[in-house]
Structures are given as structure tokens and as C-alpha cells.
């Protein structure tokens, strides 16, 4: 499927989503957020076993389209811009961030360039982040006197700690890819000249893995923030017992005993 603001292609079991407003460094307009949410919804298909999100052009996503904010402020004053931002944040949170977290498959961010503001938040909401060595991460919210959104107040302290999260917010300075890796914001840094090929290769490998097991572990990790140890152990027991009924688990056991590589089908 292709449209003006977001494109979706499917490479076998991998869905590739591209933010497609390169002239704005893929800034998130209200229309674009709506399309991104609809595109993610289609990724619930069982034929898709992993999702890869990246940007078209030199940027991943420069954040919300602040020009829209300025227009609302000029035309309708503070009340108009407040209504616009509330609507945009609600749609971003409900249709994009929550959907990424609830998809029963891994979601990989291919951060090919700048990830700022809501683009920063979008990246850290994904399950795995792969960054080009020329990627830059910037909270940016404080630069316009705004608070953080897009789930960054939830995910960022869990990735880097509260003190570092506050530093990143208050400083509002770009963080390079290598330092982002040291902080725990990204899992891998890949040379820019090979970024798309290598990051897509990794995403494709994930899409060929034991998808149902991935889904259960993603749910376990998500739930771990709210569980005590005993509750978490009980959930682990339930999940690993349930996974034994899958064909992938049974094939994995046979492959291990036969000293060969497993072949997973996501069933």
C-alpha cells in the first residue's frame, strides 16, 4: 500500500513502514499521524511477523509539525492551538504508541537520521532501535516550552534513568548515535552507507523467528513494570507452558536434538 504521507511495503513476512514527508524531515502532521495509525493497524495481520519503521529521506522524524501549531495560534489564539495539540497528542498516543506496544510482534525503528521531539518518542516506543551512525536524537520539547509526549515520559526513564531523562529533556541538545548507544537509547549503530541494507537484514531475520514466542516475551516485558517478582514468575510459567503447544517450539526442540538450525513459521 502507498499513500502520500506514509508508505507500507511487505517483504515476505516483514512490513516496512516509511514516514514520507521528506521535505519537512518527516514532521508529524495531524494527517500523517492518522495515516500512520491506520498503517500500523494493517500490521496486525498474521502474515506480518515483524514491523520496521523508518523515514524517507535524510531524517527519521523531526517531531510534530510545529508550523501547524503556529498557524493555529495565529488564526485562533491559545484556545485553538490547545485544541489542536490535544487532538494530535491523543491520536498519536492511542493510534500509534499504544498500537506499537500492543502489536503481537517485534517493532523495529530504523533511525536513519534525526529523531526529534515526537520522532524521538516514536523511536523509543519501538521494541528495538537500530541507528545510522549519522542519526541524532533530540527531545526538543523544551525548545518550544512544551512538555514531553509520545510516551517519552514513560519509556525514557526506563531506558536511561530519571536523572539522565531529565537532563536530555532540559538540555534539548542533539545526542549522537554512539552516545545514544552508550546511554541505552539504541541497540546498534550501523555505518550510514550500509544502514538500510544491514538494518533491514536484521529486521528480516527477526521476522523469520518464533513470532508467537516473541509476542509472549514482549507482553512479559511490558507487564514486568507493574508486577512483583512472584506475579512475574507466575506469568513466565504460564507463558512458557502455553508456548509448548506451538509448532515452532516443537520444531525448535527437534532441531536442537538433531543439531541443526531451526526453521520457524510463526505458528
C-alpha positions as CSV (number, residue, x, y, z in Angstrom):
1,X,0.0,0.0,0.0
2,X,1.2,3.5,-0.8
3,X,-0.2,6.9,0.1
4,X,1.0,10.4,0.3
5,X,2.3,10.6,3.9
6,X,3.1,7.0,4.9
7,X,4.1,4.1,2.8
8,X,3.8,0.4,3.6
9,X,5.5,-2.4,1.7
10,X,5.7,-6.0,2.6
11,X,8.9,-8.1,2.1
12,X,7.7,-11.6,2.7
13,X,6.9,-11.6,6.5
14,X,8.4,-8.1,7.2
15,X,6.3,-4.9,7.0
16,X,8.3,-1.8,6.1
17,X,6.7,1.5,7.1
18,X,8.3,4.7,5.7
19,X,7.3,8.1,7.0
20,X,7.0,10.1,3.8
21,X,7.3,13.9,4.2
22,X,11.0,14.3,3.4
23,X,10.5,18.0,2.6
24,X,9.7,18.5,6.3
25,X,12.1,15.9,7.7
26,X,9.0,13.7,8.1
27,X,7.4,16.1,10.6
28,X,4.2,14.6,12.1
29,X,1.2,16.5,10.8
30,X,-2.3,15.5,12.1
31,X,-3.0,13.8,8.7
32,X,0.3,11.9,8.9
33,X,-0.4,10.6,12.4
34,X,-3.8,9.4,11.3
35,X,-2.3,7.5,8.3
36,X,0.5,6.0,10.5
37,X,-2.1,4.7,12.9
38,X,-4.1,3.2,10.0
39,X,-0.9,1.6,8.6
40,X,0.0,0.1,11.9
41,X,-3.5,-1.4,12.2
42,X,-2.9,-3.3,9.0
43,X,0.2,-4.8,10.5
44,X,-2.0,-6.9,12.9
45,X,-2.2,-9.4,10.0
46,X,-0.8,-12.8,10.9
47,X,1.1,-12.7,7.5
48,X,3.3,-9.9,9.0
49,X,5.7,-11.2,11.7
50,X,7.8,-8.0,12.3
51,X,7.4,-4.3,11.6
52,X,10.2,-1.9,10.5
53,X,9.6,1.8,10.8
54,X,12.0,4.3,9.1
55,X,12.0,7.7,7.4
56,X,12.1,8.6,3.8
57,X,15.0,11.0,3.0
58,X,17.8,12.0,5.4
59,X,15.6,12.2,8.6
60,X,13.7,9.7,10.7
61,X,11.2,12.1,12.1
62,X,11.7,15.7,13.2
63,X,8.7,15.7,15.6
64,X,5.3,17.3,15.4
65,X,4.7,19.8,12.6
66,X,5.2,23.0,14.7
67,X,4.1,25.1,11.7
68,X,0.6,23.7,12.3
69,X,0.9,24.9,15.9
70,X,1.9,28.4,14.7
71,X,-1.0,28.6,12.3
72,X,-3.5,27.6,14.9
73,X,-2.1,30.1,17.3
74,X,-2.2,32.9,14.8
75,X,-5.6,32.1,13.5
76,X,-7.5,31.1,16.6
77,X,-5.3,32.0,19.6
78,X,-4.3,29.9,22.6
79,X,-7.6,28.0,22.7
80,X,-7.3,26.9,19.1
81,X,-3.7,25.6,19.5
82,X,-4.6,23.9,22.7
83,X,-7.5,22.0,21.0
84,X,-5.2,21.1,18.1
85,X,-2.4,19.8,20.3
86,X,-4.8,17.8,22.5
87,X,-6.3,16.1,19.4
88,X,-2.9,15.4,17.9
89,X,-1.4,14.0,21.1
90,X,-4.5,11.9,21.7
91,X,-4.3,10.4,18.2
92,X,-0.6,9.8,18.5
93,X,-0.9,8.1,21.8
94,X,-3.9,6.0,21.1
95,X,-3.4,5.1,17.4
96,X,0.4,4.9,17.2
97,X,2.2,4.5,20.6
98,X,-0.3,2.1,22.2
99,X,-0.6,0.2,19.0
100,X,3.1,-0.3,18.7
101,X,3.2,-1.6,22.3
102,X,0.2,-3.9,21.8
103,X,1.2,-5.4,18.4
104,X,2.0,-9.1,19.0
105,X,5.2,-8.9,17.0
106,X,8.5,-7.0,17.3
107,X,8.5,-3.4,16.0
108,X,12.0,-2.1,14.9
109,X,12.8,1.5,14.5
110,X,15.4,2.1,11.7
111,X,16.6,5.6,12.8
112,X,18.2,6.8,9.6
113,X,18.7,10.4,10.6
114,X,17.4,12.9,13.1
115,X,14.8,11.7,15.6
116,X,13.5,14.8,17.4
117,X,10.5,15.6,19.7
118,X,7.7,13.2,18.9
119,X,10.0,11.5,16.5
120,X,12.4,10.8,19.4
121,X,9.3,9.5,21.3
122,X,8.2,7.3,18.4
123,X,11.7,5.7,18.2
124,X,11.9,4.8,21.9
125,X,8.4,3.4,21.9
126,X,9.5,0.7,19.4
127,X,10.9,-2.6,20.7
128,X,14.3,-2.4,19.1
129,X,16.2,0.7,17.8
130,X,18.8,0.5,15.1
131,X,20.6,3.8,14.3
132,X,22.7,5.0,11.5
133,X,26.0,6.5,12.7
134,X,24.8,9.9,11.5
135,X,21.5,9.7,13.4
136,X,20.8,12.3,16.1
137,X,18.4,12.1,19.0
138,X,16.9,15.3,20.4
139,X,13.9,15.6,22.8
140,X,13.4,19.2,21.6
141,X,10.2,19.9,23.6
142,X,11.8,22.4,25.9
143,X,13.0,24.4,22.9
144,X,9.4,25.5,22.3
145,X,8.4,25.5,26.0
146,X,6.5,22.2,25.7
147,X,6.2,19.2,28.0
148,X,7.1,15.7,26.6
149,X,4.6,13.5,24.9
150,X,4.5,10.4,22.7
151,X,5.2,8.1,25.7
152,X,8.7,9.5,26.3
153,X,8.0,10.4,29.9
154,X,7.3,6.6,30.4
155,X,9.9,5.0,28.2
156,X,12.9,7.3,28.6
157,X,13.3,7.0,32.4
158,X,13.1,3.2,32.0
159,X,15.8,3.2,29.3
160,X,18.3,5.8,30.8
161,X,17.1,6.6,34.4
162,X,15.2,9.6,35.7
163,X,18.2,11.9,36.1
164,X,19.5,11.3,32.6
165,X,16.0,11.6,31.2
166,X,15.6,15.0,32.8
167,X,19.0,16.1,31.5
168,X,18.0,15.1,28.0
169,X,14.7,17.0,28.3
170,X,16.1,20.2,29.9
171,X,19.3,20.4,27.7
172,X,17.4,19.8,24.5
173,X,20.7,19.2,22.7
174,X,21.3,16.6,20.0
175,X,22.8,13.3,21.1
176,X,24.9,11.4,18.6
177,X,24.3,7.8,17.7
178,X,27.3,6.4,19.5
179,X,26.5,8.2,22.8
180,X,22.8,7.2,22.4
181,X,24.0,3.6,22.3
182,X,26.1,4.1,25.4
183,X,23.0,5.5,27.2
184,X,20.9,2.6,26.1
185,X,18.7,4.5,23.7
186,X,19.7,2.3,20.8
187,X,20.8,-1.3,20.4
188,X,23.1,-1.0,17.4
189,X,24.9,1.7,15.4
190,X,25.4,0.9,11.8
191,X,27.6,2.8,9.2
192,X,25.3,5.2,7.2
193,X,26.5,3.8,3.8
194,X,25.2,0.3,4.8
195,X,22.4,1.3,7.2
196,X,19.3,0.4,5.2
197,X,20.7,-2.9,3.9
198,X,22.0,-4.1,7.3
199,X,19.1,-2.9,9.4
200,X,16.6,-4.5,7.0
201,X,18.6,-7.7,7.1
202,X,18.3,-7.7,10.9
203,X,14.6,-6.9,10.8
204,X,14.1,-9.7,8.2
205,X,15.8,-12.2,10.5
206,X,13.5,-11.2,13.3
207,X,10.5,-11.6,11.0
208,X,11.6,-15.2,10.4
209,X,11.9,-16.1,14.1
210,X,9.4,-17.7,16.6
211,X,6.8,-15.0,16.3
212,X,4.4,-16.3,19.0
213,X,7.3,-16.6,21.5
214,X,8.4,-13.1,20.6
215,X,4.8,-11.9,21.3
216,X,4.7,-13.5,24.7
217,X,8.1,-12.2,25.7
218,X,7.1,-8.7,24.6
219,X,4.0,-9.0,26.8
220,X,6.1,-10.3,29.7
221,X,8.5,-7.3,29.4
222,X,5.6,-4.9,29.2
223,X,3.9,-6.3,32.2
224,X,7.1,-6.6,34.3
225,X,6.9,-2.9,35.3
226,X,3.7,-3.4,37.2
227,X,4.3,-6.9,38.6
228,X,6.1,-8.0,41.7
229,X,8.5,-10.9,41.4
230,X,6.1,-13.6,42.3
231,X,3.5,-12.4,39.8
232,X,6.1,-12.1,37.1
233,X,7.3,-15.6,37.8
234,X,3.7,-16.9,37.6
235,X,3.3,-15.2,34.2
236,X,6.5,-16.7,32.9
237,X,5.4,-20.2,33.9
238,X,2.1,-19.6,32.2
239,X,3.7,-18.3,29.0
240,X,6.3,-21.0,28.7
241,X,3.7,-23.7,29.3
242,X,1.4,-22.2,26.6
243,X,4.2,-21.9,24.1
244,X,4.9,-25.6,24.1
245,X,1.7,-26.1,22.1
246,X,3.2,-24.1,19.1
247,X,4.7,-25.8,16.1
248,X,7.7,-23.5,16.3
249,X,8.6,-24.7,19.8
250,X,8.2,-28.3,18.8
251,X,10.3,-27.8,15.7
252,X,12.9,-25.9,17.8
253,X,13.2,-28.8,20.2
254,X,13.6,-31.3,17.4
255,X,16.2,-29.1,15.7
256,X,18.2,-28.8,18.9
257,X,18.2,-32.6,19.5
258,X,19.2,-33.1,15.8
259,X,22.0,-30.5,16.0
260,X,20.6,-28.4,13.1
261,X,19.3,-24.9,12.7
262,X,15.5,-24.5,13.4
263,X,13.0,-23.3,10.8
264,X,10.3,-21.2,12.3
265,X,6.9,-20.5,10.6
266,X,5.3,-18.2,13.2
267,X,2.8,-20.9,14.2
